Amino acid sequence: MDRMILPHADWRDRVGLAGLARVLTPARFVGGAVRDTLLGIPVADIDIATPHPPEAVIDMLKESGIRVVPTGLQHGTVTAVLESGPVEVTTLRRDVSTDGRHATVAFTDDWREDAARRDFTMNALYADPVTGEIFDYFEGLADLEARKVRFIGDPLQRIAEDHLRILRFFRFLARFGDAPDAEGLEACVTRAKDLMALSRERIADELLKLLVAKDAVGVMRLMVDRGILLPVIPEITAEGVERLAALAPREAEAGVAPNAMRRLMALLPADPAVAETVGARLRLSKAQRKRLAIAAAAPDSEPKALAYRSGVEGAVDRLLLSDRPVSETVSIRDWEPPRFPLSGGAIVARGVKAGPDVARLMRRVEDQWAAEGFPDAARVEAIADVMVGQSL
């Protein structure tokens, strides 16, 4: 059989990468960089595997003048900091024990043993940094060509080792797959309750990545149909999947990139309280939870007024999640809201005593200004004259 050679890609010309590989010889590129290059898509992260123990890797890099950060020594991982960016270097390893969340590893010099502990066949492809020769121990090339996301070995055992592999199975299916591997799918269904043992941060990280993948709608429909998320996010229902299915083409029509928060809100009932509950459970950041809550409310004014009050981002989310014309989203997509050209001092100067009445009148003037389409400062002064005159 002819050797498979990794096609050339821009990332292989990164400054310092060839030198790093030479220092670590024997070393091979592994995982996503190899997979994505074979698929002809951009590579984000570069990982290198080597049989050298992590302490030896640190010494080798320091002696070569390469900055190194011990990012995960207990798992054999260090980060080489090159001029062109970081590269993760991991010693070949095998699992000694696992509990579904954490693994204790031992280092090895056996490439196949290292490959055997990885999750899917398409992620267990290695490439020689010099020749580009690809090393495939579990028919990953065939699965990649068929767009088949397949566990290495027994799917139930792989999930027992790391429960997060359930969500990774569906994320990779949404990004790369054409159809689910039947054995892998059934294992995920059988072990779905294992997700309850994971940290909510890890669940959120995988789910949000899945939601912006190519086939997010189809895969979310499959997950809901098979009850995958029921143990951890029961608020996501078939109705939510249909809202997501309606949202995706609206995003495309509006020329707006898919957004995980917006898509998560589509999956949930349109209720700010539910959005807050789910956001808190998933340990989302304050900014993410705020965006989710804003998106949960229906649009209640014309687009620019809505964007002024909710922010352009929030208004785009609310409009796209509604049944309002997509043209309204387009009208504010690149709009910059103006600054309100009136200060509280201008209200006081009209004879209103400093205090809560000033803030109340300011809000009334601002509301009218927004309702009129943000007219110029002269019109704002006139609105203020009327509002203050009515209050005195």
C-alpha positions in Angstrom: 0.0 0.0 0.0 1.3 3.4 -0.9 2.3 5.7 1.9 -0.1 8.6 2.6 1.7 11.9 2.8 0.3 15.0 4.6 -0.4 17.7 2.1 1.5 21.0 2.5 -0.4 23.7 4.5 0.5 27.2 5.6 0.8 26.2 9.3 3.7 24.0 8.5 5.7 27.1 7.5 5.2 28.7 10.9 8.4 30.3 12.2 10.3 28.0 14.5 8.1 24.9 14.0 10.6 22.9 11.9 13.4 23.7 14.5 11.1 22.6 17.3 10.4 19.3 15.6 14.1 18.7 15.0 14.9 19.3 18.7 12.2 16.8 19.8 13.2 14.1 17.3 11.6 11.6 17.2 8.4 13.6 17.1 5.2 13.7 15.1 2.3 16.1 14.5 -0.9 14.6 15.9 -4.6 15.1 16.1 -6.5 18.1 14.8 -3.7 19.6 12.7 -3.3 16.4 10.8 -7.1 15.8 10.5 -7.9 19.3 9.4 -5.1 19.5 6.9 -6.4 16.3 5.3 -9.8 17.8 5.1 -8.5 21.0 3.6 -9.7 23.3 6.4 -7.7 25.9 8.4 -5.7 24.6 11.3 -6.0 26.4 14.6 -3.8 24.5 17.1 -0.7 22.4 16.6 0.1 19.4 18.8 3.3 17.4 18.7 3.8 14.0 20.3 7.2 12.6 21.3 8.4 9.6 23.4 10.7 11.9 25.4 9.6 12.2 29.1 8.2 15.7 29.9 11.2 16.7 32.1 13.5 15.8 29.2 11.4 17.8 26.8 11.7 20.8 29.1 15.5 20.4 29.3 15.8 19.9 25.5 13.8 23.0 24.7 15.6 25.2 27.2 19.0 24.1 25.9 17.8 25.1 22.4 16.6 28.5 23.5 12.9 27.7 23.1 10.7 29.1 25.9 8.7 26.3 27.5 5.7 26.4 29.9 4.9 23.3 32.0 1.1 23.5 31.3 0.2 19.9 32.3 3.2 18.0 33.5 1.0 15.3 35.3 -0.4 14.4 31.8 2.9 14.8 30.0 2.1 18.1 28.3 4.2 21.3 28.0 3.8 24.3 25.8 6.6 25.4 23.5 6.3 29.2 23.0 7.5 30.0 19.5 7.7 33.4 17.8 4.7 32.3 15.6 2.6 31.1 18.6 2.3 28.2 21.1 2.7 24.5 20.3 1.6 21.8 22.7 4.1 19.0 23.2 2.9 15.8 24.8 4.8 12.7 25.8 3.4 9.4 24.5 1.2 8.0 27.2 -1.3 5.3 28.2 -4.1 5.4 30.8 -3.4 3.7 34.1 -6.8 4.5 35.7 -9.8 6.6 34.8 -13.0 7.6 36.6 -14.9 9.2 33.8 -13.6 12.7 34.6 -9.9 12.4 35.2 -7.2 10.0 34.1 -3.9 8.8 35.7 -1.4 8.2 32.9 2.0 6.5 32.5 4.4 7.5 29.8 5.4 5.1 27.0 7.5 5.0 23.9 4.8 3.0 22.0 3.1 5.2 19.3 0.2 2.7 18.9 -0.4 2.6 22.7 -0.6 6.4 22.6 -3.0 6.3 19.7 -5.2 3.7 21.5 -6.0 6.0 24.3 -7.4 8.8 22.0 -11.1 9.2 21.5 -11.9 8.9 17.7 -10.0 7.3 14.9 -9.8 10.6 13.0 -8.1 12.1 15.9 -5.4 9.4 16.2 -3.5 10.3 13.0 0.2 11.2 13.2 2.5 12.8 10.6 6.2 13.0 10.4 7.3 16.7 10.5 9.9 16.2 7.8 8.6 13.6 5.3 4.9 14.2 6.0 4.3 10.4 6.2 1.0 9.7 8.0 0.8 6.9 10.6 -2.7 5.5 11.0 -3.2 2.7 13.6 -7.0 2.4 13.7 -8.2 3.1 10.1 -8.7 6.8 10.8 -7.9 7.7 7.2 -10.8 5.6 5.9 -13.2 7.0 8.5 -12.1 10.5 7.7 -12.7 9.9 4.0 -16.2 8.5 4.9 -16.8 11.4 7.3 -17.4 8.7 10.0 -16.9 9.7 13.6 -15.9 6.3 15.2 -14.6 5.6 18.7 -11.3 3.7 19.0 -12.1 0.3 20.4 -15.2 -0.3 22.5 -17.4 2.8 22.6 -18.8 2.0 26.1 -15.4 1.6 27.5 -14.1 4.8 25.9 -17.1 6.7 27.4 -16.5 5.1 30.8 -13.0 6.5 30.7 -14.1 10.0 29.9 -17.8 10.9 30.0 -17.2 14.1 28.0 -16.6 11.9 24.9 -20.4 11.6 24.6 -20.6 15.3 23.8 -17.4 15.2 21.7 -19.0 12.5 19.6 -21.9 14.7 18.7 -19.7 17.8 18.3 -17.4 16.0 15.9 -20.5 14.6 14.1 -21.9 18.1 13.7 -18.5 19.4 12.4 -17.2 16.6 10.2 -19.7 13.7 10.0 -22.2 12.6 7.4 -24.0 10.0 9.5 -23.5 8.7 13.0 -21.6 5.5 13.7 -24.4 3.2 14.9 -22.4 1.5 17.7 -21.0 4.8 18.9 -24.5 6.4 18.9 -26.1 3.6 20.9 -23.2 3.8 23.4 -23.8 7.5 23.9 -27.6 6.9 24.4 -26.9 4.1 26.9 -24.4 6.2 28.9 -26.2 9.6 28.7 -26.7 9.8 32.4 -22.9 9.8 32.8 -23.0 13.5 31.8 -24.4 14.3 35.2 -21.0 13.5 36.7 -19.2 16.2 34.6 -18.6 19.8 35.6 -21.1 22.1 34.0 -18.3 24.2 32.6 -17.1 21.2 30.5 -20.6 20.5 29.3 -21.1 24.2 28.3 -17.8 24.3 26.5 -18.6 21.3 24.3 -22.2 22.4 23.7 -21.4 25.9 22.7 -18.8 24.6 20.2 -21.3 22.2 18.8 -24.0 24.9 18.3 -21.9 26.8 15.7 -20.8 23.7 13.8 -21.9 23.0 10.3 -24.7 20.5 11.0 -25.7 21.8 14.5 -29.4 21.6 13.7 -29.4 18.0 12.5 -27.2 16.9 15.3 -29.2 18.7 18.0 -32.3 17.1 16.6 -30.7 13.7 16.9 -29.5 14.4 20.5 -33.0 15.5 21.6 -34.7 12.6 19.9 -32.4 10.2 21.7 -32.5 11.9 25.1 -28.8 12.8 25.3 -29.2 16.1 27.1 -32.2 15.2 29.2 -30.1 14.5 32.3 -28.4 17.9 32.3 -30.4 20.4 30.3 -34.0 19.1 30.2 -35.2 22.6 29.1 -33.9 21.8 25.5 -36.9 20.1 23.8 -38.0 19.3 20.3 -39.7 22.6 20.0 -36.4 24.3 20.8 -34.7 22.4 18.0 -37.4 23.6 15.5 -36.7 27.2 16.7 -33.0 26.6 16.0 -33.9 25.2 12.6 -35.8 28.4 11.8 -33.0 30.6 13.2 -30.1 29.1 11.1 -31.4 30.2 7.7 -32.3 33.7 9.1 -28.7 34.2 10.3 -27.5 33.3 6.8 -30.0 35.5 5.0 -29.0 38.4 7.3 -25.3 37.9 6.8 -24.8 37.4 10.5 -22.4 34.7 11.7 -23.8 31.9 13.9 -23.5 32.7 17.6 -23.6 30.0 20.3 -25.5 32.2 22.8 -28.1 33.1 20.3 -28.5 29.5 19.2 -28.7 28.3 22.8 -31.5 30.8 23.4 -33.3 29.4 20.4 -33.2 25.9 22.0 -34.7 27.2 25.2 -38.2 28.5 26.0 -38.4 32.3 25.4 -38.4 33.1 29.1 -35.7 35.2 30.7 -36.1 33.2 33.9 -35.4 30.0 32.1 -32.4 31.6 30.4 -31.0 32.7 33.7 -31.5 29.3 35.3 -29.8 27.4 32.4 -27.0 30.1 32.2 -26.3 29.7 35.9 -26.4 25.9 35.8 -23.9 25.9 32.9 -21.6 28.3 34.8 -21.7 30.7 31.9 -19.8 34.0 32.3 -21.7 37.1 33.3 -21.5 38.5 29.8 -22.9 35.3 28.3 -25.7 35.1 30.8 -26.6 38.8 30.2 -26.7 38.1 26.4 -28.9 35.1 26.9 -31.3 37.1 29.1 -31.5 39.9 26.5 -32.1 37.4 23.7 -34.9 35.8 25.6 -37.1 38.9 25.4 -39.3 39.5 22.3 -38.5 42.7 20.2 -40.8 45.4 21.3 -39.9 48.4 19.2 -38.5 49.4 15.8 -35.0 48.1 15.1 -32.9 51.2 15.8 -34.7 52.0 19.0 -34.3 48.4 20.0 -30.6 48.5 19.2 -30.2 51.7 21.2 -31.8 50.1 24.3 -30.5 46.5 24.0 -27.2 47.1 22.2 -26.8 46.2 18.5 -25.8 42.6 19.5 -28.8 42.1 21.7 -31.2 43.6 19.1 -29.8 41.4 16.4 -30.3 38.4 18.6 -33.9 39.3 19.5 -34.9 40.1 15.9 -33.4 37.0 14.5 -35.1 34.9 17.1 -38.5 36.5 16.3 -40.5 36.3 13.2 -39.8 39.9 12.3 -38.5 40.5 8.7 -34.8 39.7 8.2 -34.5 43.1 6.6 -34.9 44.7 10.0 -31.8 42.8 11.3 -29.9 43.9 8.2 -30.8 47.5 8.8 -29.0 47.5 12.2 -26.3 44.9 11.7 -23.6 47.5 11.2 -25.3 50.5 12.8 -23.6 52.5 15.5 -26.1 53.9 18.0 -25.7 57.7 18.5 -24.9 59.3 21.9 -27.8 61.0 23.7 -27.0 64.7 23.3 -28.6 65.9 26.5 -27.2 66.1 30.1 -29.0 66.2 33.4 -27.7 69.7 33.8 -29.8 70.8 30.8 -32.9 69.7 32.7 -31.9 71.4 35.9 -31.2 74.6 33.9 -34.9 74.5 32.8 -36.0 74.9 36.4 -36.3 71.3 37.6 -34.9 70.7 41.1 -31.9 68.2 41.1 -33.1 64.8 42.2 -35.2 61.9 40.9 -37.4 64.1 38.7 -34.3 65.0 36.6 -33.6 61.3 35.9 -37.3 60.7 35.1 -37.5 63.5 32.7 -34.2 62.5 31.1 -35.7 59.0 30.4 -38.8 60.6 28.9 -36.8 62.8 26.6 -34.5 60.0 25.6 -37.5 57.7 24.9 -39.1 60.3 22.6 -35.8 61.0 20.9 -35.4 57.3 20.1 -39.0 57.0 19.0 -38.5 59.8 16.5 -35.4 58.1 15.0 -32.7 60.0 16.9 -33.1 63.6 15.5 -30.4 66.2 15.9 -29.6 68.2 19.1 -31.9 71.1 18.2 -34.9 68.7 18.2 -33.8 67.1 21.5 -33.8 70.6 23.1 -37.3 71.2 21.8 -38.5 67.8 23.2 -36.9 68.7 26.5 -38.7 72.1 26.6 -42.0 70.4 26.1 -41.4 67.6 28.6 -40.2 70.0 31.3 -43.0 72.4 30.6 -45.5 69.7 31.1 -44.0 68.7 34.4 -43.8 72.1 36.0 
